[in-house]
Amino acid sequence: MNKSAPLNDKQETRRILESVKPLNDPRVMIQIGASEGNLAKGFVKNGWRVIAIDASPTYKPSEEEAQRMGDPNYRFLNKAITLTDEDSVTFYFSEEHPSISSLRSYHPEHKPVTVPAISLKKLYEQEAITAIDFFMIDAEGMDLSILKTHDWSIPIGALQIECSPKNIRQIHEFVMSQQPSYKNVLFRWAKPEAKMGIQAAFTGLSSAEVHMDEPQNGMVFGDVLYYL
């Protein structure tokens, strides 16, 4: 990394993805916690095949839009990723701030709703997934639980997963136990925990190991990008 002209998170991600040997043609991205799919559609424009997933009822129109587009390289599923095999699950939804909705209840705004669901196993079978070039998980605290249902006989070229000081050690140790050859970079963000709906500030790049012994507060969080 050039210290005199540091890259931002998007530039660094692009550089890393370009350095990873493609596993598919076209390359395949799966994004869990895709919101309305804006990031996913950007990858589609760059020639990727993308499966974007978000369970929040707010994003039902996004699934309908994807169907209208009729693009074979773009799928949007308005479903939750279930940890077992249910076709529907209880999902804790925030109408005011959909981005904090989750499979677990952790905020006063959360209201339980029943949403359609699919397991990673069924998703891979349904979409004929045999390798994943870029797997993104942003599941509001359920990230590691979801990742543990991944079949590691299906290779992942680059994996990005949300973390905090509370779970970075668990995430890192699990990921490295499954794929010891991964390198990693941690994108660090910060914002007051109480201010929902406000964009976090990107504060820099480091490695996952640097942050495993930080104080466990809610002011700082990150996304670790693992890559081959």
C-alpha positions as CSV (number, residue, x, y, z in Angstrom):
1,M,0.0,0.0,0.0
2,N,1.3,3.5,-0.9
3,K,1.5,5.4,2.4
4,S,1.9,8.7,0.8
5,A,-1.4,8.3,-1.2
6,P,-3.5,5.8,0.8
7,L,-6.3,4.1,-1.0
8,N,-9.9,4.3,0.1
9,D,-12.0,1.2,0.8
10,K,-13.5,1.0,-2.7
11,Q,-10.2,1.4,-4.4
12,E,-8.5,-1.2,-2.2
13,T,-11.4,-3.7,-2.7
14,R,-11.2,-3.2,-6.5
15,R,-7.4,-3.7,-6.4
16,I,-7.6,-6.9,-4.3
17,L,-10.4,-8.4,-6.4
18,E,-8.4,-7.8,-9.6
19,S,-5.5,-9.6,-8.0
20,V,-7.5,-12.7,-7.2
21,K,-7.6,-15.4,-9.8
22,P,-11.1,-15.8,-11.2
23,L,-13.0,-18.9,-10.2
24,N,-15.9,-18.5,-12.6
25,D,-16.6,-17.0,-16.1
26,P,-18.3,-14.7,-15.6
27,R,-17.2,-14.1,-12.0
28,V,-19.8,-14.7,-9.3
29,M,-20.7,-12.5,-6.4
30,I,-23.1,-13.3,-3.6
31,Q,-24.1,-10.4,-1.3
32,I,-26.1,-11.1,1.9
33,G,-27.4,-7.9,3.3
34,A,-27.6,-6.2,-0.1
35,S,-30.1,-3.5,0.9
36,E,-31.7,-2.3,-2.4
37,G,-29.0,-3.8,-4.5
38,N,-27.1,-0.7,-5.6
39,L,-23.6,-2.2,-5.0
40,A,-24.7,-5.5,-6.6
41,K,-25.9,-3.7,-9.8
42,G,-22.5,-2.0,-10.1
43,F,-20.8,-5.4,-10.2
44,V,-23.3,-6.6,-12.8
45,K,-22.4,-3.6,-15.0
46,N,-18.8,-4.7,-14.8
47,G,-19.6,-8.2,-16.2
48,W,-20.2,-10.2,-12.9
49,R,-23.0,-12.6,-12.2
50,V,-24.5,-11.4,-8.9
51,I,-27.0,-12.9,-6.4
52,A,-28.1,-10.1,-4.0
53,I,-30.1,-11.1,-0.9
54,D,-31.9,-9.0,1.7
55,A,-34.8,-10.0,3.9
56,S,-36.1,-6.6,4.9
57,P,-39.7,-6.2,3.5
58,T,-38.6,-2.7,2.4
59,Y,-36.6,-4.2,-0.4
60,K,-39.4,-6.3,-2.0
61,P,-39.6,-3.8,-4.9
62,S,-35.9,-4.5,-5.6
63,E,-36.7,-8.1,-6.2
64,E,-39.5,-7.1,-8.5
65,E,-37.2,-4.7,-10.4
66,A,-34.6,-7.5,-10.9
67,Q,-37.3,-9.7,-12.4
68,R,-38.4,-7.0,-14.7
69,M,-34.8,-6.4,-15.8
70,G,-34.6,-10.0,-17.0
71,D,-30.8,-9.9,-16.8
72,P,-29.6,-13.5,-16.4
73,N,-26.5,-12.1,-14.5
74,Y,-28.6,-10.4,-11.8
75,R,-30.8,-12.0,-9.2
76,F,-32.3,-10.3,-6.1
77,L,-33.8,-12.4,-3.4
78,N,-36.0,-10.7,-0.8
79,K,-35.4,-13.5,1.6
80,A,-33.5,-14.3,4.8
81,I,-30.6,-16.8,4.9
82,T,-31.8,-19.4,7.3
83,L,-29.4,-21.4,9.5
84,T,-31.4,-24.6,8.9
85,D,-34.0,-25.5,6.2
86,E,-37.1,-23.5,7.0
87,D,-38.9,-21.8,4.1
88,S,-39.8,-18.9,6.4
89,V,-38.3,-17.4,9.6
90,T,-38.9,-14.7,12.1
91,F,-37.1,-11.6,11.1
92,Y,-36.6,-8.5,13.3
93,F,-37.4,-5.5,11.2
94,S,-36.9,-1.8,11.7
95,E,-39.2,0.2,9.5
96,E,-37.4,3.5,10.1
97,H,-33.9,2.0,9.7
98,P,-34.1,-1.1,7.5
99,S,-30.3,-1.5,7.5
100,I,-30.4,-2.6,11.2
101,S,-32.9,-5.4,10.6
102,S,-31.7,-8.8,11.6
103,L,-32.4,-12.4,12.4
104,R,-31.8,-11.5,16.0
105,S,-33.5,-8.8,18.1
106,Y,-31.1,-6.3,19.6
107,H,-32.8,-2.9,19.2
108,P,-36.0,-1.3,20.6
109,E,-37.2,-0.5,17.0
110,H,-37.2,-4.2,16.0
111,K,-40.6,-5.7,15.3
112,P,-40.9,-9.4,14.5
113,V,-42.2,-10.3,11.0
114,T,-42.3,-13.5,9.1
115,V,-40.2,-13.5,5.9
116,P,-39.4,-16.1,3.2
117,A,-36.1,-17.9,3.8
118,I,-33.5,-20.0,2.1
119,S,-30.4,-21.9,3.4
120,L,-27.0,-21.4,1.7
121,K,-27.2,-25.1,0.7
122,K,-30.5,-24.6,-1.1
123,L,-29.2,-21.4,-2.6
124,Y,-26.1,-23.0,-4.0
125,E,-28.2,-25.9,-5.5
126,Q,-30.8,-23.5,-6.9
127,E,-28.2,-21.2,-8.5
128,A,-25.8,-24.0,-9.5
129,I,-23.0,-22.4,-7.4
130,T,-19.7,-24.4,-7.5
131,A,-17.3,-21.5,-6.7
132,I,-17.7,-17.9,-5.4
133,D,-15.4,-15.2,-6.5
134,F,-16.6,-12.6,-4.0
135,F,-18.8,-13.4,-1.0
136,M,-20.1,-10.4,1.1
137,I,-21.9,-10.9,4.4
138,D,-23.5,-8.0,6.3
139,A,-26.1,-9.6,8.5
140,E,-26.2,-7.4,11.6
141,G,-24.5,-9.7,14.1
142,M,-25.5,-13.0,12.4
143,D,-22.5,-12.9,10.0
144,L,-20.4,-15.7,11.6
145,S,-23.5,-17.9,12.2
146,I,-24.4,-17.7,8.5
147,L,-20.8,-18.3,7.4
148,K,-20.6,-21.4,9.4
149,T,-23.4,-22.9,7.2
150,H,-21.2,-22.5,4.1
151,D,-19.9,-25.7,2.4
152,W,-16.2,-25.1,2.2
153,S,-15.8,-27.6,-0.6
154,I,-17.2,-24.6,-2.6
155,P,-14.1,-22.3,-2.8
156,I,-14.4,-18.5,-2.1
157,G,-11.8,-16.3,-3.8
158,A,-12.6,-13.3,-1.6
159,L,-14.7,-13.1,1.5
160,Q,-15.9,-9.8,3.1
161,I,-17.6,-10.0,6.5
162,E,-18.7,-7.4,9.0
163,C,-17.1,-7.5,12.4
164,S,-16.7,-5.6,15.7
165,P,-14.2,-5.9,18.6
166,K,-16.8,-8.3,20.2
167,N,-16.5,-10.9,17.4
168,I,-13.4,-10.2,15.3
169,R,-11.4,-12.9,17.1
170,Q,-14.1,-15.6,16.6
171,I,-14.5,-14.6,13.0
172,H,-10.8,-14.5,12.2
173,E,-10.0,-17.8,13.9
174,F,-12.9,-19.6,12.2
175,V,-12.1,-18.2,8.7
176,M,-8.4,-19.1,9.0
177,S,-9.3,-22.6,10.2
178,Q,-11.2,-23.1,7.0
179,Q,-8.8,-21.4,4.6
180,P,-5.3,-20.9,6.2
181,S,-3.9,-19.4,3.0
182,Y,-6.2,-16.3,3.1
183,K,-4.6,-12.9,3.4
184,N,-6.8,-10.1,4.9
185,V,-7.4,-6.4,5.2
186,L,-9.7,-4.7,7.6
187,F,-11.7,-1.7,6.6
188,R,-12.3,0.3,9.8
189,W,-15.4,2.4,10.3
190,A,-16.7,4.5,13.2
191,K,-20.0,6.2,14.3
192,P,-21.9,6.7,17.5
193,E,-23.9,3.6,18.1
194,A,-27.1,5.5,18.9
195,K,-27.2,7.3,15.6
196,M,-29.0,4.9,13.3
197,G,-29.3,5.8,9.6
198,I,-26.2,8.0,9.6
199,Q,-23.3,7.0,7.3
200,A,-20.3,5.8,9.2
201,A,-16.9,7.4,8.7
202,F,-14.2,5.3,7.0
203,T,-11.1,5.6,9.2
204,G,-8.5,3.4,7.6
205,L,-7.1,0.0,6.6
206,S,-5.2,-2.5,8.8
207,S,-5.2,-6.2,9.4
208,A,-7.7,-8.2,11.4
209,E,-5.1,-9.3,14.0
210,V,-4.4,-5.6,15.0
211,H,-8.0,-5.2,16.4
212,M,-8.6,-8.5,18.2
213,D,-7.7,-7.1,21.6
214,E,-9.4,-3.7,21.4
215,P,-12.0,-2.6,24.0
216,Q,-15.4,-4.1,23.2
217,N,-17.4,-1.0,22.6
218,G,-20.0,-0.2,19.9
219,M,-18.3,2.9,18.5
220,V,-16.0,1.1,16.1
221,F,-16.6,-1.7,13.6
222,G,-15.2,-3.0,10.4
223,D,-15.4,-5.2,7.4
224,V,-12.6,-7.8,7.0
225,L,-11.8,-8.8,3.4
226,Y,-10.1,-12.1,3.2
227,Y,-8.6,-13.1,-0.2
228,L,-6.5,-15.7,-1.8
